[in-house]
Amino acid sequence: MAEHSILVVEDEHTLRRLLEYRLSKKYNVRTAANGEEALVRVSEELPDLIISDIMMPKMDGFALQASLQDRKETSVIPFIFLTAKADEQSRLKGRRTGVDDYITKPFDIDQLLARVERLLARTSHFQTQLDARIGEDFSRKLIPKQLPRVDGYKLEFHNAPREVSGGDIFDWTEVKPGVYFITIGDVMGKGLQAKVYTFSFVGYIRSMLHALLRTSDSPAEIMARINQLLVDDPPLEDSFATLLFLRWEPARNLVTYANGGHPRPVIITERGAEILSYSDIILGLDGHAEFKDTAVSIPPGAAILTYTDGLLEQQMASGEQLGEEGVIRAAGEAFGSDRPLDRIVSGVLSESAKPEFADDILLFWMEREASMATIRQTPRWFSPFGESADPK
Amino acid sequence: MSFFIEPVTRDSVVVQIGKALDFRNAADFKAAVQEQVRSGVRNFILDFTDTGILDSTGLGSIFSLYRQVSPMSGQVVFASVSRPVQVVVQLTRTYKVFRQFPSVDAAREGIR
């Protein structure tokens, strides 16, 4: 974590040096001998906290404080007054200007340090809370509240964002009746900035999809266009994203995908789990990059699993990362389970170095139900709801 | 934390990535290579010999460098790529953009 910066404003040389000496053990300290100098220091770089004397030549502490109140970004800097004037009148005046604390000389330096510490902790606590709240809000809005409901398919979704989370994307849209576009991705970067960017990026992809789908329904073509925009658009410069587009046509049991550097999906059938191996380069790096569609037909009972790098890079107790081999194994073990994603999560965590995921994870499971022939082996007609629940 | 940068020619350098390039030091990496670009460097050999961690923020900082120097005919090449770095490069398919060399010496020869 970066050191907090403190500005000490004190005209008395010895005291100024003493404060600088004691505070600089923990903080990044700058000093000023009066209010005027202090304003120059503040304009160079905003400090995290100001400790100021009241009685000073040129510009006194009250004038400094009043002047800082004029600008929004300086008015919120925590401010401690330090003064020899123990009389009630100046104390009241100090209160009136809205300072955070008021310490009378002679003072105990350890007490001052404790107050500084408390004030800084409070400020950064509010900041962290605010960041977390905004981040959570974005996370909630980024993730759709429901999944498509399609007869003959079971869809599951698992999302576990961490506190300092990044830009995982999951979105879907029914582009025309019976045809779904599913977007899975990860915008590079961490923290609130990545979150805000991801939020606009998803909106951007949504509108692009709607515009482009009028002329093309190829995931690869749309991916190429989005890649070009990422490279060419100045506001999007320096932004990179892995993206996986799935065009899903349940009636044909067909998934057509384009993969831009995203962790490769797994298909699981009765014969076992295997990687859908074709993928292209991550988006935002090369404007001329080419992308290719791959069509995958989904046999009865088969499932497709998509995931983000948080799963892949999970540190296992063995000391290795989970890796594709680990994902394949976990997917194979979850196959046939009622709650396959829960099974994957608990299975991976049970073999992890730590009992939680180090990064965000986002998992999506699409399973075609077994054929009618297979279903008939189970005596469904004994269920009083069986017939009416079945559309056929 | 700073990165050790060794000049090769007037416009080429070797950057030792060290143990990790991730969200903790990606900004330092950016600042270090920016300074090189400003002083006229166009070709960057990234030495991954000791690198155990390359996360997406770290990779992003390399991408930014690539985006910046490639229009000026600059190159970013990877040398002595460790296994963890290789995994990330494979995953993101970025080997299509970053040439790889088995050693720093081979990279020095290769970018001439």
Interface residues (C-beta under 8 A of the other chain):
Chain A: G166 D186 M188 G189 K190 V231 E237 D238 F240 T242 G261 P263 R264 S279 D280 I281 I282 G284 L285 D286 A289 D309 L312 E313 Q321 G323
Chain B: F23 D55 S56 T57 L59 G60 F63 S64 Y66 R67 P84 V87 L91 T92 R93 T94 K96 V97
